[in-house]
Amino acid sequence: MTLDTFATGSIDTNINLWNVKKRKPLFELQQPHGNKWITALVIIITNNKGTIYNSDLLISGSCEDNLNIYKVTNKDITKIRSL
């Protein structure tokens, strides 16, 4: 991911990952928190030097007070932990 990437989520219970240059989502996670609203999203952007650029993590939160952590690659989004 790059600094052109952003995530959306809401009452529809899905998370979409977008690029500002595209009209369609790059990825969609369908109901990652079941039927609970998405209330928080964070993209952590790092490279191997720890500076801001080329992300690999997405964190989502829901109205049920749970957090999910995902690894993001150019091909998919994989859930790596729930808190």
N, C-alpha and C positions, 0 to 999 in steps of 0.2 A: 504494500500500500504506500501511498504518497500523501503529501499534504493536501492533495485534491480529493481525498477520500473522506466521506462522512457517513454516519449511521443514523437511521431513523427507526422509531418504534413508538407505539402508542396503544390506545384502547383496542386496536385491531389484533393485538397480541403477537404480531409478527415483527421481526427485525429485518430491515433492509440495509445493505451496504451499497453506497453509491460512489460514483466519481462525478465531479462537477461537469465534466465534459460529455457525459452520457445521459440519455433520456430514460434508460431502463436501469433497474438495480443490477449491480454486479452479482450479488448473492441475496437470497432471502432465506431466513430461518423461520420456519413456520411453528408458531406456538412454543418457543423454547422454554417458557415458564408455564406451560399448560394454557389454561384460559384466563390467566392473570394479565393485567395491563402492564406494559413496559413503562417504567417510570424513570429509568436512568440508563444512560449509555456513555461509555468512555472508550476512546481509542488511545492506546498507548503506543506512541511512535518512537522507536529506537533503532539504531543500527548497531553494529558490533563495537562501536566506540562509545555508545551510550548517549549520543547526541540525538536531537530530534530529527527524524527522517526514517522512511521505510518501516512502517509498523508491522508488528506481528501479533498484537493482542487486542481483543475487544472484550469489554466487561459490560454485562447487562444486569439491571436490577428490576424487580417487579414490585407491585403493590403488596405482595406477600412477604416482603423483607428478605428475599433470597437474591444472591448474586451468582451469576454464571460467568466463567472465564473461558474464552475461546482463543485458540491459535488460528490466525488467519494467514493463508497463503494465496498465491495467484489462482489456485485451482479450487480451494474449498475452505470452509470454516469448520473447525473441530472443537467440540467442547472438551476442555481439559480439567475443569473442576467446578463444583458447586459449593457455595458457602452459605 
